[in-house]
Amino acid sequence: MKVCKFGGTSVATAQQIKKVANIIHSDSSRKIIVVSAPGKRYSEDTKVTDLLILLAEKALIGQDTESELQQVLTRYHEISEGLGLNDSINKVIEKDLRQRLALDKQDPILFMDILKASGEDNNAKLIAAYLQSVGMEAAYVCPRDGGLLVNERPQRVQALPEGETLLADLRNRNGIVVFPGFFGYTKDGTLRTFNRGGSDITGSLLAAATRAELYENFTDVDSVFSANPTVVDQPCAIHTMTYREMRELSYAGFTVFHDEALRPAFLHSIPVCIKNTNNPSARGTMIVKERECGTRPVVGIAADNGFSTLFVDKYLMNVEIGFGRRLLEILEDEEIPFEHTPSGIDNMSVIIRDTFLTEEKEARIVRRVKEELDADDAYFRQDYSMVVLVGERMRDTTGLTARAASAIAKTGASIQMINQGSTEVSLVFGIHRKDETPVLRALYEEFFQTAVAHV
């Protein structure tokens, strides 16, 4: 039995959904189908989720929402019309959206989640109706009824293990289960959404709970590539990689697979296959627990920007017990997670994603570090990128760091930070954002000499 997740571009139009139906029909083991909200139809298009966010924002400030509502309804109407469905599904979707808009708005976060989740929820209803119309035994299953339980606020949304038994029963249902991604329900029935890209998480959770033989994640590329194809010309395809390698690359900017989605599959050793809805016969990328590593030490190179660094200097910091803990507690008070903490004997740096910072928070943090930790100096610097080399064989390769540093030096870029994880599967270089593209290309040239080679 396979669990299949289809991303936003795979379900953006009637034509794409017909491809999805053909993929499902071609393999009877594809029993549980997780779907996203309709994505972009072309590069300048707007995702339905973004339309729903705008709709919710208008509703929250008391403005008329009819125009925004009609934009969303039009997208579904165009899809249903292209699929040859009657108007009843459009009425179901419109009724659902109007009911959501009429809900209490005193909790803006809760209201926003309810509106955003309608993208996946209504698309699942529509796709189930289409599968039925072409003769397949299929049924929409709401995450609340299916058993996708999540934790309470204010903690970041995560699935609760108590729901796994209920989700496991999906394997025993007759026909095809069409399950909306992206959201679940607390025990008291409150809807909560995962982070953007959370449909990947839903698919992985269902694959783990039902002990699927394979979790297929359908997107719009033939495979995961060893570097960003918009930066590097025709990068190598990665045909097999480990969970750890994919996790590191996803974290560092590979958007083909949500970085939190691997955990459920990893815990139960469910293989994951990234495949292309537009080319389902392509080999794709298998993500597994262990793999034959071959001779190439680096499987992929990724880069992500939008980082700031908190620099803290204090003489004899290295002999002051509890300094690091107290510094991180200040960040904890501001509800700020950190990415890396490289340090020296008298200084310590904390790398933070810009999305967690504001000018006010930065000022408070600097003041508290100086006052409470008696630091000699503390300050923030912005506009950093993190470039990450990933590969299981890196730990056994002598001189790899020197090769990478030499390649970076040839671009004229200055290395601001080097950090290697304890597993030695990844090597991170902090650089200025302006140097990101030339550094990524230089590292690819260093470690992937033949563009047509495959890992």
N, C-alpha and C positions, 0 to 999 in steps of 0.2 A: 504494500500500500504506500502510495506517495502523497505527500502534501505539497501543493503547488501554490505559490504566491505570484500574482500578476501585478506589476507596478503601474504607476499612473499613465505612462505612455502606452502601455499594453492595453489599457481600457479607456483610452481617451476618445475614441470614435467608434461608430458602428462597425466600420471595416476592421478595426483592431479587435473588437470583441468577437467578431466572426472567426478571426484567427485563433483566439483563445478557445472558442468552442471546438474548432477543429483539433487543436492540441489535446484538449480533454478527451474528445471522442476517439483519438488515435491510440489511446492507452487506457485500458479499463482500470489500471491500478491507480490512476489519478482520481482519487476519491474525495479529498478535502481541498477545496479551492478558496484561497484567501485573496481578496481583491482590495485594491486601493481606490481612492476617488479618481475621477477622470483627470488626467494630467494635461500637459501641453499637446496641442495638435500640430503646432509648428513653433519655431524658436521664439517668435514674438508673442505667442499666445499666453493666456493667463490660466493657471491651474484652478480647478474648481475649489480646492481648499483655500486658495488666496481670495477667490471671490466670496467665499463664506466668511473669511476673516473680516473683509470689508463690510459685509452685510452685518455681522455681529457688532462691529465698531460703530456703525451708523445707529443700530438699535440701542446700544448702550448709552449714547448721548442724546437719545430721544428724537433723532431725525427720521424723516420718512424713508422707509426702506424698500418701497415697491419697485423702484428701478433696479436696485441691486438684486432683489429677489427674482425678478424676471430674467436677469442675466443668468442666474443659476438654473432656473427652470428651463430656459431656452436650451442650455447645454444638454440637459437630460432629454428634452423633447426631441432634439436633433438626433440623439443617439437612438432613442426608442423608435423614431420614425424610420431611421436607416435600417433598423433591425426588423421592421415590419410588425412591430407590436401595436396592439390597439391602445386607445387613450387611457385605459383604466390604470396602467402603471404610472402615467403622468399625474393622474388625479391622486394616487396614493402618495407620490413624492411631494406634490404641492401641499396636500393636507398635512403631511409630516412636518414640512418646513414652516408652515404657518403656525402649527401648534408649538414648535420650538421657539419661534419668535415671540409668542405670547407668554412664554414662561417668565418667572420672576427674574429680575435683573439685579437684585441687590448684591449678589456675588458675581462680579464681572468675570472672574476666572472660570467659575463653574458654567456660566452662561456661554462663554467663548468656547469651552470644551464641547458643550452640547451642540453648538452650531457647527463647529469644525468636523465633529464626528459624523454629521449627517452626510458628508461627501462619500465616505466609504459605505455607510449604512444603506443609503438609497441606491448606490451603484450595485451593491450586492443584491438588493431586491430586484433591480432591473436585469442584471445578468442571470439570476435564477429564473426569472420569467422568460428570458430568451432561450435558455437551455431547455426549458419545458416546451417552448413553442416549436423547437426543432426535434422533439421526440426523446429528449433525455429525461431520465428520472432525477430531478434536482430539486433542492429545497433551500431557501434562505434560512439561516440560523442566526438569531441575535446573540451577541456575546454574553448577554445576561442569562439567556436560556441555556447557552452552550456551556457556561461555567467559567468564563474568563474573569476571575476575581482579581482585583488589584487592591493595593493598600490605601489607607486614608491619607488625606492631606494633613500637614503641608509637605510631607516627605515626597521626594521625586517618585513618580508613579512606577511601580514594579508589580509584577504578577505575584499572587500569593500561592503557595504550594497547595493550599486547601482546595483550590479549583482544579487541580490536575486530574483527580478522579473523575470529575464531571466531564472535563475535556476528553479524557480517554474514551468515554462512551461514544464519542463522535465516530470512532472507527467502526462501531457496530450498527450505525444507522444505514438504512437502505438508500441506495442511490448516491447521488453526488451532493455533498454539503457545500453550500456557498456561504462563506463566513466573512464579514467585513473586518478589515484590519484596522489598526491604529488606536483602538480604545477597548476598555473593559469597564467593569462595574465594581464598586466597593460592596461590602456585605450589606450595607444599608440601601443599596440601589443607586448610589451616586455615580454618574458617568465621569470617567477620567480618561484623558488621552495620553498616549505615549509621546515621546519627542517626535519631531518631524521625521518622516521615514519609518515611523513605528509600525507600519504594516509588515515590515521585515520581522519585527519582534513577534507580532501575532503569529506569523507563519512558523517561526522557529518554536514558539511555545506549543503550538498544536502538533508539530512534528514530534517534539519531545514527549508530550503527554500521550499521544497515540502510538508511540514507539514506531513511527513510520520507518520504512526501509530507506527512504530518501526524501529530502526536502529540496524541491526544485524552485528556484527563485528566478522567475522570468522577467527580463528587463529589455532594453533596446540595444544591447551590444552582444557580440558573439562570445565574449569571454572577459575576464579581468585581464588588464594589460599591465606590463611591468612598469609603466610610467603613464602619466596623463597624456593621452593622444592629442589634446589640444595644444600641448607644449612641445612634446617630442614627436617627430614624424614617424609614423608606423612603428610604434613600440612593439616589443615581443609579446605574444600572448602567453598567459600563464595557464597551463592545462591542469596542473595539480598543485595544491598548496595546503599548508596545515592551518588549523584553526588559529594558532598563534600568529602566523604570518598575515592572515586576512585581518585579524583583529588589529594588528599594528598598522597595517596599511589603511584600513577604514578610519581609524582614529586620526591618521595623519592626512586625510583629505580624499581618499578614494571613496567616491559617493555611490558606487555601484551597489554597495551593501551596507546597511546600517550597522555601526560598530557595536551596538549593544545586542544585536540579534543573534550573535554566535553563541552566547552563553548557554541557552537552553539546549541547543543542538550539541554543543561541546560536552555538557554534563552527561548526556545520554549517548554520546558517540554516534549521533545521526549524521551521515554524510550530507553535505549541501552541494548542490550543483547550480551554478549560475548559467542561465541559458537565455537565448534571444527569441522573443516572441515572433519576430519577423524572419527568423532563420532557425527554426527549432531543430533542424537536423544537424546543426553545427555542434561540435564536440562540447563546447562550453568549458567551464572551470569547475573542477571538483575540489571541495574543501574537506579535508579529512584529518584524522588525529595524527597519523604518521605518514611520511612519504619518502620515496627514494630521492635523495637530494641532488644526485648527479655531481657535476664538477663545478657548476657556477655557484659562488657563495651568496650572491645577492639575488633574491627572487623579484624584488620590486623596489622602486624608489618613489616616495611621495613627498609632497610639500603642502604645508598649510600656513596661512598667515593670520593676522589678527591677534598677536600676542604682545603683552607688555611684561616688563621685568621690574620687580622690586629689588633694588640693591640696598643691602644693609652692611655697614662697616662698624666694627667694634674691636678695639685692641684687646687681645687675649680672649676672644670669643670662644676659642677652642677648649679652654679650661673652665668655662662657665656652664655649670650643669643646668640643663633645662632651657637653655636659650632658644634652641630650635623649636621646642614644644610651645613656649610662650609666644614666639613669633607666629606660629601657625594658629594658635588660639585667637590671636587678633584677627586673622583672616576668617576663622570660623565664626567669630562674632558678627562679621560682615556678610556671612553666608557665601563665602568665596572659596571654591575648590582651587587647588594648584595643579600644575602639570609636571614641573621639574623643580628640583632644589639643588643645583650645583653649589658647592661651597669651597672655601679656603680656610686657612687657620684664623684669619681675622675678618672674614667677610662671608656673606651668604646671599644667594640670589634666589628669588622665587618667581617662576614664570607662570603667568596667569593669562587666561583668555580675556580679550577685551570686553566680551559680552557681559562679564561679571563686574566690570568696573565703571565707575562714574567719577567725575572730577571731585565730587564731594567725598566719595569713599576713599579715593586716593589720598586726599588731604587728611582725612581722619586717620588712615592707616599710618601715614608718615609721622603725624603728630604723636600717635600712641607709641610707635616704635621708638621714637626719640625720648619720649617722656618715661614710658614704662620699662623699656629695656635699656635705657641710658646709652643708646647707640651713638657713635661718633658722627654717623651720617646715615641718612636714608632718603631714597628718592626713586621715582619711577621713570622708566624710559619706554617709549612706544615704538610701534612699527617694526616688529620682529616677525620673522618667518622661521618655522621649524622644518628642516629637511630631514627625512628619515630613510635610512637604508634598512631593508628587512630581508632576512634569510636565515633558515635553520643552520646552514653550513658556515655562517659567519664566525661562530665560536671556534671553529677548527681552522680558520684561515689566518695565517701569519701575515702581518703587514697591511691588513685591510684598511685600518684607520689611516695609516700613512698614505695609501693610495687615494683615499677619499679626500684627505686634507690637501694633497698635492693637486688633485683635480680642481678643488675649490679655489686654491691659490692662483691657478692659471687664469681664472676669471677676474682676478683683482678684488674679489670679495673678502671681507674680514670675518673670520669665525669668532662669534661672540660667546659661544658655549658649546661644549661637547658633553654628551651624556649617553652612557651605554647601560641598558637594562641589565638586571642581575641574570636573566636567562641568556643574555648575549644574542638574542634574536633580532634586536634592533639597535641601531646606532643613530643618535640624533645630533644634528648640527644646528645651532641657533645662528641665524644670519640676519642682516638687514633686509627688510621686505623688498627693497628695490633690486636686490641681487638674486631673488628667488628663481626667476626663469633661467638666467645663464648658468646658475649653479646646478639646477636640475638637469639641464642639458649636458653640462660637463660631466656630471656623475653618471648619467646614462651612457655617455660615450666611453667612459672609463670602464664600466662594468658590463656593458652589453655591446661588444664590438660589432657583432653581426646582426643587423636589424631583422633578418628573417629567421633567426634562431628562435626556437621555442623552449620554454622551461618545462 
